[in-house]
Amino acid sequence: MSRDIVYATRDAHGLIEVRESYSGAIRTLHFGNDIEQSRYDLNAPFTLGFEYLQVGFDRLMAIQPATLLSLGLGGGRLNTQLLYALPHCRQTVVELRPAVIHIAREWFHLPEAANLAVVQGDAFEYISTCRKHFDAIFIDLYDGQGMPPIFATPAFFEEVLRCTTTILINIWQSDNAFKALLRSWLVQQPHLTLKRHRIQSSPNWLMEITVNGATNPA
């Protein structure tokens, strides 16, 4: 699909673009290449754009968290839909790049809401110093090149597991660092249950990691 660049900016981490189809119906977010980081259908604004987000949304609807932490914002499509579908849920989103927060507000219509706190900061630093407990944590930390290696380490997941009993994480199937972590550490943890949700429309997995004893629906 041909796209026009309708907004572009650059920060210390690189180029950020918002593109629209020539029809004006589809708006997408890009981090310096053609990989879509978020997709917004202006003719169907209550759709999520990507299958992995829909799977994550469905799991969160089953879990019914009262508190949710999202690491990585993108266009904020999942968080926007959860505001309407789970109005009781108190959401916190951590996003490194101020420009991405601005774009999510201005171009992808992320609402201002009392139960949605958007924090500008580094995800690892936030989780390392966090003293809150969240019913679920959704992780989607890919940039234009992939997920930074620090997020595919036992140190990161140990910090995340201090703060929740349920993790949902978007994984590219080509992410060798995460697959190595999966083989060498995650599957060796007897207190964790891992479930891989296969995505049919893109080379992603949605990995669900649950602390044994948590009462999440199947």
For each residue, the residues with C-beta under 8 A, 3 or more apart:
1: 21 26
2: 21 22
3: 19 20 21 22 28
4: 19 20 21 22
5: 8 17 18 19
6: 18 19 20 27 107
7: 17 18 103 107
8: 5 15 16 17 18
9: 15 16 99 103
10: 14 15 16
11: 14 16 97 98 99
12:
13: 31 96 97 143
14: 10 11 31 32 143 144
15: 8 9 10 31 32
16: 8 9 10 11 29 30 31 32 97 99 100 103
17: 5 7 8 29 30 32
18: 5 6 7 8 27 28 29 30 103 107
19: 3 4 5 6 27 28 30
20: 3 4 6 24 26 27 28
21: 1 2 3 4 24 25 26 27
22: 2 3 4
23: 26
24: 20 21 42
25: 21 41 42 43
26: 1 20 21 23 39 40 41 42
27: 6 18 19 20 21 39 40 42 107 108
28: 3 18 19 20 36 37 38 39 40
29: 16 17 18 36 37 38 39 74 75 100 103 107 108
30: 16 17 18 19 33 34 35 36 37 144
31: 13 14 15 16 35 37 143 144
32: 14 15 16 17 144
33: 30 144
34: 30
35: 30 31 144
36: 28 29 30 39 49 50
37: 28 29 30 31 74 75 142 144
38: 28 29 49 74 75 76 77 104 108
39: 26 27 28 29 36 49 50 75 77
40: 26 27 28 45 49 75 77 107 108 109
41: 25 26 44 45 47 49
42: 24 25 26 27 45
43: 25
44: 41 47
45: 40 41 42 109
46: 81 84
47: 41 44
48: 53 54 57 77 78 81
49: 36 38 39 40 41 53 77
50: 36 39 53 54 201 202 204
51: 54 55 199 200 201 202 204
52: 55 56 170 197 199 202 204 205 206
53: 48 49 50 56 57 77 78
54: 48 50 51 57 58
55: 51 52 58 59 197 199 206
56: 52 53 59 60 78 138 168 170 206
57: 48 53 54 60 61 78 81 82 85
58: 54 55 61 62
59: 55 56 62 63 168 197 206 208
60: 56 57 63 64 65 68 82 86 136 138 168
61: 57 58 64 85 86
62: 58 59 216 217
63: 59 60 135 136 166 216 217
64: 60 61 86 89
65: 60 68 86 89 134 135 136 166
66: 88 89 90 135
67: 89 90 91 92 132 133 134 135 136
68: 60 65 82 89 90 91 92 134 135 136 137 138
69: 91 92 93 94 130 132 134 136 137 138 163 164
70: 73 78 79 91 92 93 94 137 138 139 140
71: 94 123 126 127 137 138 139 140 141
72: 94 95 123 139 140 141 142
73: 70 76 79 93 94 95 100 101 104 110 118
74: 29 37 38 77 100 104 140
75: 29 37 38 39 40 103 104 107 108 110
76: 38 73 79 80 93 104 108 110
77: 38 39 40 48 49 53 74 80 81 108
78: 48 53 56 57 70 81 82 138
79: 70 73 76 82 83 91 93 110 116
80: 76 77 83 84 108 109 110 111
81: 46 48 57 77 78 84 85
82: 57 60 68 78 79 85 86 89 91
83: 79 80 86 87 91 111 113 115 116
84: 46 80 81 87
85: 57 61 81 82
86: 60 61 64 65 82 83 89
87: 83 84 115
88: 66 115
89: 64 65 66 67 68 82 86 115
90: 66 67 68 115 117
91: 67 68 69 70 79 82 83 115 116 117
92: 67 68 69 70 117 119 132 134
93: 69 70 73 76 79 116 117 118 119
94: 69 70 71 72 73 119 121 122 123 126
95: 72 73 100 101 104 118 119 120 121
96: 13 100 120 121 122 123
97: 11 13 16 100 101 120
98: 11 101 102 120
99: 9 11 16 102 103
100: 16 29 73 74 95 96 97 103 104
101: 73 95 97 98 104 105 118 120
102: 98 99 105 106
103: 7 9 16 18 29 75 99 100 106 107 108
104: 38 73 74 75 76 95 100 101 107 108 110 118
105: 101 102 108 109 110 112
106: 102 103
107: 6 7 18 27 29 40 75 103 104
108: 27 29 38 40 75 76 77 80 103 104 105
109: 40 45 80 105
110: 73 75 76 79 80 104 105 116 118
111: 80 83 116
112: 105 116
113: 83 116
114:
115: 83 87 88 89 90 91
116: 79 83 91 93 110 111 112 113
117: 90 91 92 93
118: 73 93 95 101 104 110
119: 92 93 94 95 126
120: 95 96 97 98 101
121: 94 95 96 125 126
122: 94 96 125 126
123: 71 72 94 96 126 127 139 141 151
124: 127 128 150 151 156 159
125: 121 122 128 129
126: 71 94 119 121 122 123 129 130
127: 71 123 124 130 156 159 160 163
128: 124 125 159
129: 125 126
130: 69 126 127 159 162 163
131:
132: 67 69 92 163
133: 67 163 164
134: 65 67 68 69 92 137 163 164
135: 63 65 66 67 68 164 165 166
136: 60 63 65 67 68 69 164 166 167 168
137: 68 69 70 71 134 160 163 164 166 167 168
138: 56 60 68 69 70 71 78 168 169
139: 70 71 72 123 151 160 167 168 169 170
140: 70 71 72 74 169 170
141: 71 72 123 147 148 151
142: 37 72 146 147 170 172
143: 13 14 31 146 147 148
144: 14 30 31 32 33 35 37
145:
146: 142 143 172 174 175
147: 141 142 143 151 152 171 172 175 177 178
148: 141 143 151
149: 152 153 177
150: 124 153 156
151: 123 124 139 141 147 148 156
152: 147 149 156 175 177 178 180 181
153: 149 150 156 157 181
154: 157 158 181 185
155: 158 159
156: 124 127 150 151 152 153 159 160
157: 153 154 160 161 167 181 185 186 209
158: 154 155 161 162
159: 124 127 128 130 155 156 162 163
160: 127 137 139 156 157 163 164 167
161: 157 158 164 165 167 192 211
162: 130 158 159
163: 69 127 130 132 133 134 137 159 160
164: 69 133 134 135 136 137 160 161 167
165: 135 161 210 211 213 214
166: 63 65 135 136 137 208 209 210 211 214 216
167: 136 137 139 157 160 161 164 207 208 209 210
168: 56 59 60 136 137 138 139 206 207 208 209
169: 138 139 140 206 207 209
170: 52 56 139 140 142 204 205 206
171: 147 175 178 204 205 206 207
172: 142 146 147 175 203 204
173: 203 204 205
174: 146 203
175: 146 147 152 171 172 178 179
176: 179 180
177: 147 149 152 180 181
178: 147 152 171 175 181 182
179: 175 176 182 183
180: 152 176 177 183 184
181: 152 153 154 157 177 178 184 185 186
182: 178 179 185 186 187 194 207
183: 179 180 187
184: 180 181 188
185: 154 157 181 182 188 189
186: 157 181 182 189 192 194 209
187: 182 183 194
188: 184 185
189: 185 186 192
190: 212
191: 211 212
192: 161 186 189 209 210 211 212
193: 209 210 211 212
194: 182 186 187 207 208 209 210
195: 207 208 210
196: 205 206 207 208
197: 52 55 59 205 206 207 208
198: 205
199: 51 52 55 202 203 204 205 206
200: 51
201: 50 51
202: 50 51 52 199
203: 172 173 174 199
204: 50 51 52 170 171 172 173 199
205: 52 170 171 173 196 197 198 199
206: 52 55 56 59 168 169 170 171 196 197 199
207: 167 168 169 171 182 194 195 196 197
208: 59 166 167 168 194 195 196 197
209: 157 166 167 168 169 186 192 193 194
210: 165 166 167 192 193 194 195 214 216
211: 161 165 166 191 192 193 214
212: 190 191 192 193
213: 165
214: 165 166 210 211
215:
216: 62 63 166 210
217: 62 63
218:
